[in-house]
Structures are given as structure tokens and as C-alpha cells.
Amino acid sequence: MNRNRMFFLCMILIVLLCFSAQAEPKRYISFNGEFYFDYPDDWVQLDSRLVDHFLQLNKAGKTTLDYEAAFCPIASDPFWSGPYFIVSIDTAGNLSEKQIDSVLNNLSKLFGSGIKYFPVADFMTDLKSNTPSYDRDQKVITIINDIYEKQELLKRHLYAMKFYEKGIATFYCYAPDSIFDKSTVIFQDVLQSFTSGNIESVLPKEKLEIADLDESDINKKSIPIDNKESSNSGSLIAIYSGLFVVILIVIIRAKKKKRK
């Protein structure tokens, strides 16, 4: 292996490692519902004006229009051409098991079939069924529907209701039939990351700008530090330093081999 090829491979390694270090999930925090969840790094929260226009054109109901937020992959243009999901909130409070059973019975009547009881993860492998399914441990109802237009399968819809202490968070997840199986993995990860309460602990730290302070002022003031940001910066520095050492060793060995 010549020197140029070795150097090129090392540069590719640097790019890949830097990309993996930065590709962390994004987090959405709901102040209205007091919960948060993670979504993929290559997804984005949609502008509400765009979503409103789309829903109104499709004659969406009042409940759907009163949504919390919507998300899709950054590369989707328009957003409804690929997978996307919309979140709505009903802050009805903590429902009892009896009240949840009532919701399940109503859904069962609506879809004309019984209810399946098994975990959400298992339901994701049963994509042919549109029977309401309930995960008692996670308190999540899931239903899959096929959406047709002029007798042609347009897309598929995963409907998920998450019961928690503040009420119900409903996820309307859509994807074209050709990529629906793959998209359900993303939707499942979003549902599993759902966490309620104590949102203050995950709020981003405010950054303070300091200007024109002399040394005595600095000693007198206590300046808060974003530990998470510092930790991430330290990790990146360590990665870059390590890669620099590897490249340096490779170049030195290549020179010695060339001399021999």
C-alpha cells in the first residue's frame, strides 16, 4: 500500500468518525404536555404553517388540526412524499384502567374486530392487521390503516395513543407503502423514547456572553458551565487527537519503508 492511498484511507476514517460522533438524535420537548421524545438526527420539525395548509387541503378534522408538532426527514420534498408523523395532545389527566378499557372498546366497535393484547414491538411485525392492539405495560394503543385514493393504495398509517399521567399523546404516523415497514422502526423508536415529567432536567442550558470583565470581576462571579457541551467538546478533541496520532504513525512507517 503506497503512502497516498494510506493517507486517503485515513482521511475517510476521520470523516466517518466525526460524522458518527455528531449524529445524535434530536429531542422535542412539549411544554403543554410536559413530555419529551427523541427523533432521528436527519429529521426536522415542520413549519406549522406548511402543515396547516396541507391538513386544510385534505379536509382534516378539528382534532387533527389542533396538533402539537409535526416531523419528517430533511430530504423529503414535499414532506408528505415520504414518512412523517404528527403529534397531538389531550391533557385530560391520568386515565384509570377502566377509562382506558372504555377507549379500547370504542375502538374495537369502530373497527369491527376484537382487540389484541401484546407489546408494541411485537405489533410492528404484524403489519397486515388493522386490529387495535394494546400494550398494557407501555399503555400504548396501536392501529395500522391503509389509505386509498381512487382504489389505489396511497400510503399506510400507524395510529398510536400513548396514555400517561397528564393525558394522551397521539401519534399519527404516515409512510408510502413501499417504505412503511422500514419507517415503522423509526416510529417505534420515537414511541419508546417518550418520557413524561421533569422536563426541566432536559432543557438546553442557557449560554451567557461575558464581555469587558477584568480579573477581579471574574473571580467574584460564579459562571455556570454547560457540562454536556463541555463533555461533547472534550470527546471530539480526544477523537481528533487520536486520529492525528494514527495518521502520524502511518506516515512515519511509510517513510521508513520507502527508505528501506
N, C-alpha and C positions, 0 to 999 in steps of 0.2 A: 504493500500500500504506500503510494507516494505521499509526499508532505502536503500537497494541495488538497488531495482527496481527504486526508485525515482532518485537516483544518476545516473543510467543508462539512464533514460529518459532525464535528464538534459544535459548529455554529448551529446546525439543525437541532442538536440536543439542547442547546441553550434556549432556542426559540420554543421548543416543546415544553421544557420545564417551566419557563416563565409563563407560558400560556396556562398550564395546569395549575400553577400557583395562584393565578388571578381568577380562574374560572370557578368562583364560588357562587352558590345560589343567592338570588336576591330575596329580600324579605319585604312582605307587605304587612303593615300594622294598621288595624282598624280601631280607631278611637271610639267610633259609635258602638261597635260590638265588643270591644275590649278583647280582641284576639289577634293572632298573627299567624302567618304561614309563609313557607318558602316556595319560590318558583324558579325555574331554570334561569341561568345567567344569560342565555341568548333569547330570553323572552322580555317583553316590555309591557308596562301598564298603559292601556289605551287612553287617548283623549276622550273624555266623556261626551264632547260634542259630536265626535265621529260615531260613537256607539249609539247615542240618542237618535241620530239621523237614520242609522241603519235599522234600529228597532222600530222606529216610526214608519219607515217604508214597508217593513214586514208586518205592520199592524200588531205589534206586540201588546200584550195586556198591561194593565196598570201595575200589577205586581212586578212584572219583568222590568218595566220602565223605572221602577223605584229601586234600582240596583245600587250596590256599593262600589264595585270596581270591575274592570274587565282586562283580560290579559291575552297576549298572543305572541308568537315568535317574531323577533325583529325583522326577519326576512319576509314575512307574509305581506303581500301587497296585491289586492286589498286584504285586510285582516281576516275576513270571513272565507278566504280561499283556502286557508289551512286550518290547523287546530286552534281553538281558542276557548276560553271559559269566562263566564260572568258570575259574580258573587253577589248575593243579596242577603239581607239580614232582617230577621223578625225578633225584636227584643221583647219577647213575650214572657221572659223569665224561665226559670228552671222547670221543665215539664216533668210530671211524675210518670212512672212506668204505665199507669193506667191511661194517661193522656196520650202517651206515645203509641200505645196499643190502639187507641181510637183513631189516630192518624193512619196507622198501618191498615186497619180495617177499611177505612175510607178509600185508601189507595188500592186495596185489593178489589173492592167493588168497582172502582173506576176502570181497572184494567181487566176485570172479569176473570181473575185467577187467584189462586192462593198465594201465600207469602212464603218465601224460602228464608230459612234462618241459617246463615253461615257467614264467616268473616268476609270483609270486603276484598281482601287479597284473593280469596277463592272465587269470588264472584267475577273477578276480572277475567278468569279463564273460561267463563260460561257466557260467552258473548252472544250466543244465539237466543238466549232467553230474555224476554222483556218483563218477566215476573218481578214484582217488588221484592227486594231482598233486604234483610235487616241483620246488622252486626250488633248484638247486644253489648259486647264489651266496648266497642268504639262508639256506640249509639249513632250509627250511620245507616240511613236507608239509601239504597241504590237501585236505579231503574235504567234500562237501556231501551231507547226508542229508535226506530228507523224513520227518517224524514224523506218523504217522496215529493216530487214535483212532476206532474203530468205522467204518472205511473213509472217514473224513473227514480231510483234511489239516489237522492241528492247528497245526504250526509247522515251521520249517526249521532245520537245524543245520549250522553251519560248524565243522568239527573241524580244528584246526591244531596241528601239532607243530613246535616250534622247537628245533633242536639247537644247543647252544653248549658252551663249554669245561667247564662244570660238570655238564652232563647234558641233560635235556629239559624244556622248559616247554610244557605242553599247554594250549591254549585251547579251551574248549567254548562256542561262541557260538550263541545261540538268538534267534529273532525270528519273530513271526507272518508267514505267507506274504505278506500284503498290504504289509508294510513291510520284508521281508527284503532286497530289492535296495538300499534306502536304508541299511539297517543295516550291510550289508557294507562300506560306505565307512568307517564308524566302526571296525569290526573291523580293517579293513586298516590304518588309521592307527595303531591300538594296536600291531599287529604290527610295523609299520615303525619305531615309536619304541622298540622293545625294545632295550635296551643292557645288556650284561653287564660285570661287573668295575668296580672303582674307585667303589663306591657311596658311599664316604666323601665324595667331591667334590660329591655332590648332596644330602647330608644337610642338613636345615634347621639354621641356626645357632642356638645357644642364646642366649637373651636374659638378660642379667644385670640384676637390680634393684639400684640403688645408693641407699642411704639414709644420712643423718646423716654425710656426709663433708664435712670442711672443705676449703678450697682447697689446703692443703699435702698432704692425703691424695690429692686428685685429681691433683696434679702428680707424685706419687710412683708412682701406679699406671698401668698400661697397660690401657685398657679396649678389648676387641675390638669392632669395628663390623661389622654385617651390611651389606656393600656392596650386595648385591642389594636388600635392603629400602630402603636409602637411595636407591638409583637409582630404584626404582619410585616412592618418595615424591616425588623430585625431578621425575620425569616428570609425575606428576599435578598437582603445583604449577604446572609450566610450562603444562599444558593449561588449568587453571583461570584462570591469569593471562592467557593468550592470549584465551580466551573472554570474560573480563571486559573486555578492551580492545575486542574486536569489538562487544560489546553497548553499550559506552560511545560508540563512534563512531556506531553506528546511531541511538542516542537523540539525540546532538548534531545529526546530519544531519536527523533527523525534526523537531527543534525549529526548526532554521534554515528548513526547507522550509515549516513551518507559519507562521512569521513572514512569509516572502515572500508 
